[in-house]
């Protein structure tokens, strides 16, 4: 399986480590009042979808970048990949006063 690394081009999947669902980028605030309740589903509950899914992959044997890979879990077809940093920055929620969270 080849992963289209956004900076390095096509790379063999064996260079990467699969790390789970892209929702792991949305880590709960550990200092919030309900932190224990928020961390339970974050740590323990996972979906196991059949079909198109967005996943975190780490380029362990390369540039050590984190990628969000869109993959069909039934056919293993890779539909795209982007840097996880770009996805996280795009999804940041602005705080009061216009600052990003």
N, CA, C and O atoms as a DFTB+ gen file, in Angstrom:
404 C
 N C O
     1  1       0.854      -1.158       0.000
     2  2       0.000       0.000       0.000
     3  2       0.908       1.232       0.000
     4  3       1.849       1.316       0.790
     5  1       0.625       2.172      -0.878
     6  2       1.396       3.401      -0.983
     7  2       0.603       4.576      -0.416
     8  3      -0.585       4.735      -0.698
     9  1       1.279       5.392       0.384
    10  2       0.661       6.574       0.988
    11  2       1.227       7.811       0.303
    12  3       2.445       7.980       0.246
    13  1       0.352       8.688      -0.224
    14  2       0.831       9.895      -0.906
    15  2       1.217      10.989       0.094
    16  3       0.405      11.851       0.428
    17  1       2.438      10.944       0.555
    18  2       2.924      11.931       1.522
    19  2       2.892      13.309       0.859
    20  3       3.407      13.467      -0.248
    21  1       2.293      14.314       1.519
    22  2       2.148      15.631       0.890
    23  2       3.477      16.332       0.589
    24  3       3.520      17.208      -0.274
    25  1       4.555      15.969       1.278
    26  2       5.849      16.599       1.041
    27  2       6.822      15.706       0.280
    28  3       7.667      16.209      -0.461
    29  1       6.718      14.395       0.450
    30  2       7.717      13.467      -0.082
    31  2       7.220      12.596      -1.221
    32  3       7.993      11.818      -1.779
    33  1       5.953      12.707      -1.578
    34  2       5.400      11.868      -2.646
    35  2       5.007      10.495      -2.127
    36  3       4.859      10.298      -0.921
    37  1       4.838       9.548      -3.039
    38  2       4.391       8.204      -2.663
    39  2       5.425       7.498      -1.792
    40  3       6.605       7.428      -2.136
    41  1       4.959       6.979      -0.661
    42  2       5.827       6.250       0.264
    43  2       5.150       4.929       0.614
    44  3       3.923       4.850       0.673
    45  1       5.949       3.900       0.844
    46  2       5.424       2.597       1.237
    47  2       4.833       2.682       2.639
    48  3       5.414       3.322       3.515
    49  1       3.701       2.053       2.859
    50  2       3.024       2.095       4.156
    51  2       3.881       1.493       5.268
    52  3       3.654       1.791       6.441
    53  1       4.848       0.664       4.931
    54  2       5.716       0.063       5.947
    55  2       6.610       1.095       6.629
    56  3       7.178       0.813       7.684
    57  1       6.742       2.277       6.046
    58  2       7.514       3.349       6.669
    59  2       6.727       4.036       7.788
    60  3       7.291       4.819       8.552
    61  1       5.431       3.746       7.887
    62  2       4.530       4.449       8.787
    63  2       4.031       3.541       9.908
    64  3       4.057       2.315       9.800
    65  1       3.582       4.170      10.976
    66  2       2.858       3.485      12.042
    67  2       1.446       4.048      12.076
    68  3       1.249       5.263      12.079
    69  1       0.460       3.144      12.101
    70  2      -0.943       3.546      12.205
    71  2      -1.225       3.872      13.657
    72  3      -0.871       3.099      14.547
    73  1      -1.866       5.018      13.909
    74  2      -2.079       5.435      15.286
    75  2      -3.537       5.611      15.682
    76  3      -3.814       5.903      16.846
    77  1      -4.476       5.446      14.764
    78  2      -5.877       5.509      15.142
    79  2      -6.665       6.569      14.400
    80  3      -6.197       7.173      13.435
    81  1      -7.864       6.768      14.880
    82  2      -8.822       7.689      14.283
    83  2      -8.344       9.138      14.400
    84  3      -7.709       9.516      15.384
    85  1      -8.656       9.932      13.391
    86  2      -8.247      11.344      13.379
    87  2      -8.877      12.134      14.527
    88  3      -8.394      13.217      14.855
    89  1      -9.919      11.629      15.131
    90  2     -10.547      12.342      16.251
    91  2      -9.595      12.485      17.436
    92  3      -9.855      13.281      18.339
    93  1      -8.492      11.726      17.448
    94  2      -7.513      11.862      18.522
    95  2      -6.840      13.229      18.517
    96  3      -6.233      13.624      19.512
    97  1      -6.942      13.957      17.401
    98  2      -6.414      15.323      17.357
    99  2      -7.204      16.254      18.271
   100  3      -6.684      17.286      18.696
   101  1      -8.448      15.907      18.575
   102  2      -9.315      16.744      19.410
   103  2      -9.237      16.298      20.876
   104  3     -10.227      15.852      21.458
   105  1      -8.053      16.428      21.451
   106  2      -7.831      16.008      22.837
   107  2      -8.598      16.915      23.800
   108  3      -8.574      18.137      23.657
   109  1      -9.281      16.312      24.785
   110  2     -10.010      17.127      25.766
   111  2      -9.050      17.961      26.617
   112  3      -7.867      17.640      26.737
   113  1      -9.570      19.017      27.194
   114  2      -8.798      19.876      28.092
   115  2      -8.644      19.165      29.430
   116  3      -9.629      18.935      30.133
   117  1      -7.421      18.820      29.780
   118  2      -7.160      18.115      31.025
   119  2      -7.391      18.944      32.267
   120  3      -7.456      18.401      33.370
   121  1      -7.517      20.238      32.111
   122  2      -7.737      21.118      33.249
   123  2      -9.217      21.490      33.419
   124  3      -9.574      22.190      34.366
   125  1     -10.062      21.031      32.520
   126  2     -11.489      21.353      32.594
   127  2     -12.127      20.631      33.777
   128  3     -11.622      19.617      34.258
   129  1     -13.235      21.176      34.224
   130  2     -13.937      20.607      35.376
   131  2     -14.402      19.169      35.115
   132  3     -14.408      18.342      36.026
   133  1     -14.788      18.877      33.882
   134  2     -15.294      17.541      33.543
   135  2     -14.234      16.695      32.825
   136  3     -14.579      15.837      32.013
   137  1     -12.958      16.930      33.115
   138  2     -11.865      16.264      32.395
   139  2     -11.971      14.741      32.445
   140  3     -11.777      14.087      31.420
   141  1     -12.268      14.165      33.593
   142  2     -12.347      12.703      33.706
   143  2     -13.443      12.147      32.800
   144  3     -13.247      11.129      32.137
   145  1     -14.595      12.817      32.772
   146  2     -15.693      12.367      31.918
   147  2     -15.349      12.518      30.442
   148  3     -15.740      11.682      29.627
   149  1     -14.626      13.564      30.093
   150  2     -14.261      13.805      28.696
   151  2     -13.172      12.841      28.221
   152  3     -13.165      12.444      27.055
   153  1     -12.254      12.462      29.111
   154  2     -11.152      11.589      28.703
   155  2     -11.562      10.132      28.552
   156  3     -10.923       9.393      27.804
   157  1     -12.621       9.696      29.249
   158  2     -13.024       8.289      29.121
   159  2     -13.326       7.915      27.669
   160  3     -12.726       6.968      27.161
   161  1     -14.229       8.616      26.979
   162  2     -14.470       8.240      25.581
   163  2     -13.257       8.504      24.687
   164  3     -13.028       7.767      23.728
   165  1     -12.482       9.540      24.988
   166  2     -11.301       9.866      24.188
   167  2     -10.286       8.709      24.227
   168  3      -9.682       8.378      23.207
   169  1     -10.105       8.109      25.388
   170  2      -9.102       7.052      25.544
   171  2      -9.640       5.670      25.179
   172  3      -8.933       4.885      24.547
   173  1     -10.878       5.359      25.565
   174  2     -11.344       3.979      25.491
   175  2     -12.342       3.649      24.387
   176  3     -12.423       2.491      23.978
   177  1     -13.099       4.615      23.893
   178  2     -14.150       4.300      22.932
   179  2     -13.678       4.578      21.511
   180  3     -13.253       5.690      21.197
   181  1     -13.754       3.559      20.649
   182  2     -13.324       3.698      19.262
   183  2     -14.371       3.087      18.335
   184  3     -14.976       2.059      18.640
   185  1     -14.566       3.747      17.194
   186  2     -15.412       3.186      16.146
   187  2     -14.559       2.238      15.307
   188  3     -13.335       2.361      15.268
   189  1     -15.209       1.303      14.642
   190  2     -14.530       0.398      13.730
   191  2     -15.304       0.435      12.412
   192  3     -16.029      -0.505      12.085
   193  1     -15.144       1.527      11.657
   194  2     -15.988       1.721      10.473
   195  2     -15.566       0.860       9.289
   196  3     -14.393       0.528       9.120
   197  1     -16.541       0.515       8.491
   198  2     -16.286      -0.140       7.207
   199  2     -16.562       0.915       6.142
   200  3     -17.685       1.403       6.018
   201  1     -15.536       1.260       5.380
   202  2     -15.693       2.286       4.354
   203  2     -14.670       3.388       4.533
   204  3     -13.606       3.174       5.114
   205  1     -14.997       4.561       4.033
   206  2     -14.072       5.694       4.060
   207  2     -13.893       6.176       5.505
   208  3     -14.857       6.398       6.238
   209  1     -12.626       6.327       5.878
   210  2     -12.282       6.672       7.253
   211  2     -11.032       7.546       7.248
   212  3     -10.143       7.356       6.419
   213  1     -10.962       8.501       8.169
   214  2      -9.768       9.352       8.301
   215  2      -8.948       8.875       9.495
   216  3      -9.475       8.702      10.594
   217  1      -7.651       8.664       9.265
   218  2      -6.786       8.028      10.259
   219  2      -5.493       8.823      10.441
   220  3      -5.064       9.557       9.551
   221  1      -4.885       8.657      11.616
   222  2      -3.570       9.235      11.888
   223  2      -2.487       8.206      11.590
   224  3      -2.551       7.062      12.041
   225  1      -1.497       8.636      10.824
   226  2      -0.340       7.798      10.520
   227  2       0.908       8.606      10.834
   228  3       0.950       9.809      10.572
   229  1       1.925       7.958      11.393
   230  2       3.185       8.608      11.762
   231  2       4.287       8.086      10.849
   232  3       4.482       6.875      10.748
   233  1       5.005       8.979      10.186
   234  2       6.070       8.586       9.256
   235  2       7.337       8.276      10.058
   236  3       8.296       9.048      10.083
   237  1       7.295       7.141      10.694
   238  2       8.328       6.729      11.644
   239  2       9.688       6.530      10.978
   240  3      10.713       6.909      11.546
   241  1       9.708       5.949       9.797
   242  2      10.965       5.659       9.110
   243  2      11.224       6.658       7.985
   244  3      11.734       6.306       6.921
   245  1      10.863       7.896       8.246
   246  2      11.041       8.950       7.255
   247  2      11.266      10.271       7.943
   248  3      12.167      10.401       8.773
   249  1      10.455      11.254       7.606
   250  2      10.644      12.600       8.159
   251  2       9.965      12.803       9.510
   252  3       9.974      13.913      10.042
   253  1       9.376      11.748      10.070
   254  2       8.741      11.746      11.396
   255  2       7.552      12.707      11.462
   256  3       7.255      13.267      12.518
   257  1       6.886      12.888      10.344
   258  2       5.701      13.739      10.302
   259  2       4.451      12.925      10.625
   260  3       4.436      11.703      10.475
   261  1       3.413      13.617      11.066
   262  2       2.103      13.024      11.307
   263  2       1.224      13.354      10.110
   264  3       1.200      14.493       9.643
   265  1       0.506      12.356       9.618
   266  2      -0.394      12.557       8.486
   267  2      -1.810      12.169       8.870
   268  3      -2.027      11.301       9.716
   269  1      -2.770      12.826       8.232
   270  2      -4.162      12.381       8.254
   271  2      -4.380      11.721       6.895
   272  3      -4.345      12.379       5.855
   273  1      -4.605      10.413       6.928
   274  2      -4.788       9.636       5.707
   275  2      -6.265       9.276       5.591
   276  3      -6.859       8.760       6.538
   277  1      -6.848       9.546       4.440
   278  2      -8.225       9.136       4.169
   279  2      -8.147       7.822       3.398
   280  3      -7.573       7.752       2.311
   281  1      -8.742       6.777       3.992
   282  2      -8.585       5.429       3.453
   283  2      -9.915       4.692       3.515
   284  3     -10.697       4.876       4.448
   285  1     -10.160       3.861       2.519
   286  2     -11.315       2.969       2.544
   287  2     -10.881       1.723       3.292
   288  3     -10.014       0.988       2.819
   289  1     -11.476       1.473       4.462
   290  2     -11.050       0.343       5.296
   291  2     -11.465      -1.008       4.726
   292  3     -10.973      -2.044       5.174
   293  1     -12.359      -1.012       3.748
   294  2     -12.782      -2.268       3.116
   295  2     -11.814      -2.659       2.007
   296  3     -11.392      -3.812       1.917
   297  1     -11.469      -1.694       1.167
   298  2     -10.613      -1.978       0.009
   299  2      -9.152      -1.607       0.239
   300  3      -8.292      -1.998      -0.550
   301  1      -8.852      -0.864       1.298
   302  2      -7.521      -0.327       1.624
   303  2      -7.053       0.717       0.621
   304  3      -5.872       1.066       0.606
   305  1      -7.951       1.221      -0.215
   306  2      -7.600       2.268      -1.164
   307  2      -7.331       3.565      -0.394
   308  3      -8.134       3.980       0.442
   309  1      -6.195       4.196      -0.688
   310  2      -5.849       5.477      -0.089
   311  2      -6.442       6.574      -0.969
   312  3      -6.139       6.655      -2.159
   313  1      -7.282       7.414      -0.380
   314  2      -7.963       8.465      -1.124
   315  2      -7.256       9.812      -1.007
   316  3      -7.539      10.728      -1.779
   317  1      -6.349       9.938      -0.056
   318  2      -5.617      11.191       0.104
   319  2      -4.891      11.228       1.427
   320  3      -5.131      10.407       2.313
   321  1      -3.990      12.202       1.548
   322  2      -3.245      12.392       2.791
   323  2      -2.871      13.862       2.911
   324  3      -2.593      14.529       1.915
   325  1      -2.868      14.351       4.134
   326  2      -2.448      15.719       4.397
   327  2      -1.734      15.752       5.735
   328  3      -1.913      14.861       6.565
   329  1      -0.933      16.772       5.942
   330  2      -0.214      16.907       7.197
   331  2      -1.205      17.113       8.344
   332  3      -2.110      17.942       8.244
   333  1      -1.035      16.368       9.420
   334  2      -1.937      16.478      10.569
   335  2      -1.882      17.877      11.169
   336  3      -2.885      18.368      11.686
   337  1      -0.736      18.514      11.105
   338  2      -0.603      19.880      11.611
   339  2      -1.567      20.812      10.882
   340  3      -2.224      21.644      11.508
   341  1      -1.649      20.673       9.569
   342  2      -2.556      21.523       8.798
   343  2      -4.011      21.265       9.173
   344  3      -4.804      22.201       9.268
   345  1      -4.359      20.010       9.385
   346  2      -5.732      19.654       9.775
   347  2      -6.040      20.233      11.150
   348  3      -7.111      20.806      11.355
   349  1      -5.115      20.090      12.087
   350  2      -5.336      20.598      13.446
   351  2      -5.487      22.115      13.448
   352  3      -6.363      22.648      14.131
   353  1      -4.648      22.812      12.696
   354  2      -4.744      24.271      12.644
   355  2      -6.042      24.729      11.993
   356  3      -6.632      25.725      12.412
   357  1      -6.484      24.011      10.977
   358  2      -7.725      24.359      10.282
   359  2      -8.941      24.160      11.185
   360  3      -9.946      24.856      11.035
   361  1      -8.854      23.210      12.125
   362  2      -9.988      22.870      12.985
   363  2      -9.960      23.567      14.338
   364  3     -10.837      23.324      15.167
   365  1      -8.972      24.428      14.582
   366  2      -8.894      25.126      15.874
   367  2     -10.106      26.012      16.074
   368  3     -10.588      26.646      15.136
   369  1     -10.592      26.052      17.299
   370  2     -11.757      26.860      17.650
   371  2     -11.257      28.182      18.217
   372  3     -10.475      28.178      19.168
   373  1     -11.686      29.310      17.662
   374  2     -11.252      30.610      18.209
   375  2     -11.797      30.829      19.623
   376  3     -12.946      30.502      19.918
   377  1     -10.957      31.385      20.481
   378  2     -11.376      31.754      21.839
   379  2     -11.975      33.158      21.804
   380  3     -11.993      33.823      20.768
   381  1     -12.461      33.583      22.955
   382  2     -12.942      34.963      23.066
   383  2     -11.780      35.891      22.781
   384  3     -10.660      35.627      23.217
   385  1     -12.017      36.947      22.076
   386  2     -10.976      37.897      21.736
   387  2     -10.301      37.575      20.415
   388  3      -9.365      38.268      20.017
   389  1     -10.769      36.513      19.711
   390  2     -10.262      36.197      18.396
   391  2      -9.063      35.282      18.348
   392  3      -8.606      34.943      17.257
   393  1      -8.518      34.856      19.515
   394  2      -7.369      33.962      19.530
   395  2      -7.815      32.542      19.252
   396  3      -8.930      32.157      19.605
   397  1      -6.953      31.763      18.622
   398  2      -7.247      30.347      18.389
   399  2      -6.982      29.567      19.666
   400  3      -6.092      29.912      20.443
   401  1      -7.762      28.515      19.875
   402  2      -7.604      27.685      21.067
   403  2      -6.398      26.793      20.946
   404  3      -6.106      26.021      21.859
